[in-house]
Amino acid sequence: MLRPEWVEPVVRGGERLGTIVVLPEPSQGRTGRRALHSPAATLGTGGESSGSVGPIIGGSEALRNAAEKARLLANLDVPVLLQGETGVGKDMIARTIHESGRRRGGPFIALNCGGLPRDILVSELFGYVDGAFTGARRSGMVGKIEAADGGTLFLDEIGDMPLEVQPVFLRVLEGGEVYPLGDSKPRKVEFRLVAATNKDLRAEVSAGRFRRDLFYRVSVTALRVPSLRDRKEDIPALVEHFNSEVSRRYGVPMKRLEPGVLDAFDRYAWPGNVRELRNVVEGMVMLSTGDAVVVADLPPEIAVSITEANPQPDVLTHSGTVTNLEAVERDAISSAIATCHGNLTLVARELRISKSTLYLKVEKYGLGDVLREARTARRRG
């Protein structure tokens, strides 16, 4: 279960914005506690880099419900399937389940099944003995399954596991034995499986890309991790944390974010979720020249997306925030036109908007002269 000393409130201006859950490393024991702003606050994965998005932060109802279900699942030593979009923090939930369960004294071993060639994935999962194949290490290699013995095996993007590997992995789950490559003797293993995916595994089963029997085995219990769009009230707390993290990591002062920036964050869709928010905050804080991050510092894709989401600009132009956003959008389009030498097909692709929308915006912002100058410069070149 979560211990009280692992929980820190996030307070700004006398108002509680949310909560940070800081889990100890396994080596620190059950009562260990990390410093809130130490570099290790972004949870690791037992020696494997998984692109962790940071501690679990926020007090929204959607996140509280997910965290509560994670605590319930932690007490059940059965496989768990975490579902959710890329960047929502499935690895953090997996770590929470491990640290809150009875296997918290054992290792937490993580492996991302996506993007690995089949042979490498097989070696990583099952390991191999000396001489198993050409180029193998002389001492062999312990696979992630065996390394997780007594603890938790976290398989991210399990939906990308090659179809021919799935029955072999299923046999490990059913029999509790693993055969390293090149070895004829099985090795007993006992571990808890936490799998994660951003795919609809039922649809993958119907399409013949995922085995039905393995699906039922890995999804004994399931938890959906909410997207950032479903818990936007957590954005201020997340921004505050990432702002502090950038300051600590790079030795720069924390920046104040103008209300218009937070308003833009609230209206943006965040397709990359918490991971995207972290990267955006880091970039804006590092590149802003003053002591505050202003609307003009917004990345062009956010500024363009926000403006497109406002179907009645004439009504909203009285808002200083929207006016500033439109100025950012105009500058972004103008800059893209110059960079692409007036080729609107390339401009639309660069800004990730349709060409018809681009024509309307060129007319709206009076960028005809800019377009003509760019095309003239291209002909002269």
C-alpha positions in Angstrom: 0.0 0.0 0.0 1.0 3.6 -0.4 2.7 5.0 2.7 1.9 8.5 4.0 5.5 9.7 3.7 5.5 9.0 0.0 2.8 11.6 -0.6 3.6 15.3 -1.0 1.0 18.1 -1.7 1.7 20.6 -4.5 0.8 24.1 -3.2 1.1 27.3 -5.1 -0.2 30.7 -3.9 -1.9 29.0 -0.9 -3.9 26.8 -3.2 -3.4 23.0 -3.4 -3.0 22.1 -7.0 -2.5 18.4 -6.6 -0.4 15.6 -5.2 3.0 14.1 -6.0 3.5 10.4 -5.2 7.2 9.7 -4.8 8.0 6.0 -4.5 11.3 4.7 -3.1 13.8 2.7 -5.0 13.7 -1.0 -4.1 17.2 -0.7 -2.6 15.9 1.9 -0.1 13.6 -0.7 1.5 10.0 -0.3 2.5 10.5 2.8 4.6 12.9 4.5 2.3 12.0 7.9 0.9 13.5 10.0 -1.8 13.9 13.7 -1.7 11.0 15.3 -3.6 13.2 17.3 -6.0 16.1 14.8 -6.4 17.0 13.8 -9.9 15.7 10.3 -9.1 12.2 11.6 -8.7 11.5 10.5 -12.2 11.0 6.8 -11.5 13.3 4.3 -13.2 12.5 0.8 -14.3 15.0 -1.5 -12.7 17.9 -0.6 -15.0 15.8 -0.3 -18.2 15.1 3.1 -19.7 11.5 3.3 -20.7 11.0 7.0 -21.4 9.4 7.5 -18.0 7.2 10.6 -17.9 7.8 11.3 -14.2 6.1 10.8 -10.9 2.3 10.4 -10.6 1.1 14.0 -10.1 -2.4 15.3 -9.9 -5.6 15.3 -7.9 -8.2 15.0 -10.7 -11.1 12.5 -10.3 -9.9 10.5 -13.3 -6.4 10.1 -11.9 -7.7 9.4 -8.4 -9.9 6.6 -9.7 -7.0 5.1 -11.7 -4.7 5.3 -8.6 -7.3 3.7 -6.4 -7.8 0.8 -8.8 -4.0 0.4 -9.0 -3.9 0.1 -5.2 -6.6 -2.5 -5.3 -4.8 -4.4 -8.1 -1.5 -4.3 -6.2 -3.0 -6.6 -3.5 -4.0 -9.2 -6.2 -1.0 -11.2 -7.4 -2.4 -11.7 -10.9 -1.5 -10.3 -14.3 -2.6 -6.7 -15.0 -3.1 -5.1 -18.4 -2.6 -1.3 -18.5 -4.3 0.4 -21.4 -3.9 4.0 -22.5 -2.4 6.3 -25.1 1.3 6.9 -25.5 2.7 9.2 -22.9 0.0 8.9 -20.2 2.3 7.3 -17.6 1.5 3.6 -17.8 5.1 2.9 -16.6 4.4 5.0 -13.5 1.3 3.0 -12.7 3.1 -0.2 -13.3 5.8 0.9 -10.8 3.1 1.9 -8.3 1.5 -1.5 -8.5 4.9 -3.2 -8.0 5.9 -1.0 -5.0 2.5 -1.4 -3.4 2.2 -5.1 -3.7 3.7 -8.1 -1.9 6.5 -8.4 -4.4 7.9 -4.9 -3.7 11.0 -6.5 -2.2 11.8 -8.1 -5.5 13.1 -6.7 -8.8 11.1 -4.5 -11.2 12.2 -5.5 -14.7 10.9 -3.6 -17.7 11.1 -4.3 -21.4 9.5 -2.4 -24.3 8.4 -4.9 -26.9 7.9 -2.2 -29.6 10.5 -1.5 -32.2 12.8 -4.5 -31.4 13.6 -7.0 -34.1 12.2 -10.5 -33.3 15.6 -12.1 -32.6 16.7 -9.3 -30.3 13.4 -9.4 -28.4 13.6 -13.2 -28.0 17.1 -12.8 -26.6 16.0 -10.0 -24.2 13.0 -12.0 -23.0 14.4 -15.5 -22.6 18.2 -15.0 -22.4 20.7 -17.4 -23.8 23.6 -19.6 -22.8 27.2 -19.6 -23.9 27.5 -20.6 -27.6 23.8 -20.4 -28.3 24.4 -18.5 -31.6 27.1 -16.7 -33.5 28.0 -13.5 -31.7 26.5 -14.5 -28.3 28.3 -13.4 -25.2 30.8 -16.0 -23.9 29.1 -16.0 -20.5 25.6 -16.0 -21.9 22.9 -13.6 -20.8 20.1 -13.7 -18.3 16.8 -12.8 -19.9 14.3 -10.3 -18.5 11.9 -13.1 -17.5 14.5 -14.8 -15.4 15.8 -11.5 -14.0 12.2 -10.7 -12.8 12.0 -13.9 -10.7 10.5 -13.0 -7.3 9.4 -9.6 -8.6 7.5 -7.9 -11.4 8.0 -8.1 -15.2 6.7 -5.0 -16.9 6.2 -5.5 -20.7 5.4 -2.3 -22.4 3.7 -2.2 -25.8 2.9 -5.9 -25.5 0.6 -5.5 -28.5 3.8 -5.3 -30.7 5.1 -8.7 -29.6 5.6 -10.7 -32.8 3.0 -13.4 -33.3 5.5 -16.2 -33.4 6.9 -15.2 -30.0 3.6 -15.1 -28.3 3.0 -18.9 -27.8 6.5 -19.3 -26.3 5.8 -16.5 -23.8 2.4 -18.0 -23.1 4.1 -21.3 -22.1 6.2 -19.5 -19.6 3.1 -17.9 -18.1 1.3 -21.2 -17.9 4.2 -23.5 -16.8 6.4 -21.1 -14.7 9.4 -22.3 -16.6 11.7 -20.5 -19.1 14.2 -22.1 -21.5 17.1 -19.8 -22.4 18.2 -20.1 -26.0 20.6 -23.0 -26.4 19.6 -24.6 -23.1 17.7 -27.9 -22.8 17.0 -27.5 -19.1 14.1 -25.3 -17.9 14.6 -22.7 -15.2 11.8 -22.1 -12.7 10.5 -18.6 -12.5 7.8 -16.9 -10.5 6.9 -13.3 -11.2 4.0 -10.9 -11.5 3.2 -9.7 -15.0 2.2 -6.2 -15.7 1.7 -5.5 -19.4 0.8 -2.3 -21.1 -0.4 -1.3 -24.6 -1.8 1.7 -26.5 -3.6 -0.6 -28.9 -7.0 -2.2 -28.7 -5.9 -5.8 -28.1 -9.4 -7.2 -28.7 -9.2 -5.6 -32.2 -5.7 -7.1 -32.6 -7.1 -10.5 -31.7 -9.9 -10.2 -34.3 -7.3 -9.1 -36.9 -5.2 -12.2 -36.1 -2.2 -10.2 -34.9 -2.5 -11.2 -31.2 -3.3 -14.6 -29.8 -6.7 -14.9 -28.1 -5.3 -17.3 -25.4 -2.5 -14.9 -24.6 -4.9 -12.0 -24.4 -7.0 -13.7 -21.8 -3.9 -14.6 -19.9 -2.4 -11.1 -19.7 -5.7 -9.3 -19.1 -6.9 -11.2 -16.0 -7.4 -7.7 -14.6 -7.2 -4.4 -16.5 -6.8 -0.7 -15.8 -7.2 2.2 -18.2 -4.9 5.1 -17.5 -6.6 8.4 -18.4 -5.3 10.7 -21.1 -4.2 14.2 -20.2 -7.3 15.5 -22.0 -9.4 13.7 -19.4 -7.6 15.3 -16.5 -6.7 18.8 -17.6 -7.1 20.1 -14.0 -3.8 18.4 -13.3 -1.9 20.5 -15.8 -0.9 23.4 -13.5 0.6 20.9 -11.0 2.4 19.0 -13.7 3.7 22.3 -15.2 5.0 23.4 -11.8 6.8 20.1 -11.3 8.4 20.1 -14.8 9.4 23.8 -14.4 11.2 22.9 -11.1 12.7 19.8 -12.7 14.2 21.9 -15.6 15.5 24.5 -13.1 17.2 21.8 -11.0 18.6 19.8 -14.0 20.1 22.7 -15.9 20.8 25.1 -13.1 18.5 27.9 -14.5 16.0 29.9 -12.5 12.4 28.8 -12.5 10.2 30.7 -14.9 6.8 32.2 -14.2 4.2 31.1 -16.8 1.7 33.8 -17.9 -2.0 32.9 -17.4 -2.4 32.9 -21.2 0.1 30.1 -21.5 -1.7 27.9 -19.0 -5.0 28.8 -20.8 -3.5 27.6 -24.1 -2.3 24.4 -22.4 -5.9 23.9 -21.1 -7.3 24.2 -24.6 -4.7 22.1 -26.4 -5.6 18.4 -27.1 -2.1 17.0 -26.0 -1.9 14.0 -28.3 1.4 13.1 -26.6 -0.1 13.4 -23.2 2.1 14.0 -20.1 5.3 13.2 -22.1 4.5 15.9 -24.6 3.7 18.4 -21.9 7.0 17.7 -20.2 8.9 18.3 -23.4 7.0 21.5 -24.2 7.5 23.0 -20.8 11.2 22.1 -20.9 11.7 23.7 -24.3 9.7 26.9 -23.4 11.5 27.4 -20.1 14.9 26.9 -21.7 14.3 29.1 -24.7 12.4 32.0 -23.0 14.6 35.1 -22.7 12.9 36.8 -19.8 11.9 35.7 -16.3 8.5 34.7 -17.6 7.2 32.3 -20.2 4.8 34.2 -22.4 2.2 33.3 -25.1 4.7 34.2 -27.8 6.9 31.3 -26.6 4.3 28.7 -27.5 5.4 26.1 -30.1 3.8 26.9 -33.5 1.9 23.6 -33.5 0.2 24.5 -30.3 -0.6 28.1 -31.3 -2.0 26.9 -34.7 -4.1 24.2 -33.1 -5.5 26.5 -30.4 -6.5 29.1 -33.0 -8.1 26.5 -35.3 -10.2 25.3 -32.3 -11.9 28.7 -32.1 -14.6 28.8 -34.7 -15.7 32.4 -33.9 -12.6 34.5 -34.0 -14.5 37.7 -34.3 -16.2 37.1 -31.0 -13.0 36.1 -29.3 -10.7 38.8 -30.6 -11.5 40.9 -27.5 -9.5 38.4 -25.5 -5.9 39.4 -25.2 -4.9 35.8 -25.0 -6.5 34.9 -28.3 -5.1 38.0 -30.0 -1.6 37.0 -28.9 -2.2 33.5 -30.1 -3.2 34.7 -33.5 -0.1 36.8 -33.6 2.0 33.8 -32.9 0.1 31.8 -35.6 0.6 34.6 -38.2 4.4 34.7 -37.4 4.6 30.9 -37.6 2.8 30.8 -41.0 4.9 33.7 -42.3 8.1 32.0 -41.2 7.1 28.7 -42.8 6.3 30.4 -46.1 9.8 32.0 -46.2 11.5 28.7 -45.2 9.6 26.7 -47.9 10.1 29.4 -50.5 6.4 29.9 -51.0 5.6 26.3 -51.7 2.2 26.1 -49.9 2.1 22.3 -50.1 5.3 22.1 -48.1 4.1 24.9 -45.7 0.9 23.0 -45.0 2.9 19.8 -44.3 5.3 21.7 -42.1 2.5 23.2 -40.0 0.4 20.0 -40.1 -2.7 21.7 -41.4 -4.7 21.2 -44.6 -3.9 23.2 -47.6 -7.4 24.6 -47.8 -7.0 25.9 -44.2 -3.7 27.4 -45.1 -5.2 29.4 -48.0 -7.8 30.8 -45.6 -5.2 31.8 -43.1 -3.0 33.4 -45.7 -6.0 35.5 -46.7 -7.0 36.2 -43.1 -3.6 37.5 -42.0 -2.9 39.4 -45.3 0.2 37.3 -46.1 -0.2 37.6 -49.9 2.9 39.9 -50.1 4.9 37.6 -48.0 4.0 34.7 -50.3 4.8 36.7 -53.5 8.2 37.7 -52.1 9.1 34.2 -51.1 8.2 32.9 -54.6 10.1 35.7 -56.3 13.2 34.9 -54.2 12.9 31.3 -55.2 12.8 32.2 -58.9 15.8 34.4 -58.5 17.7 31.7 -56.7 
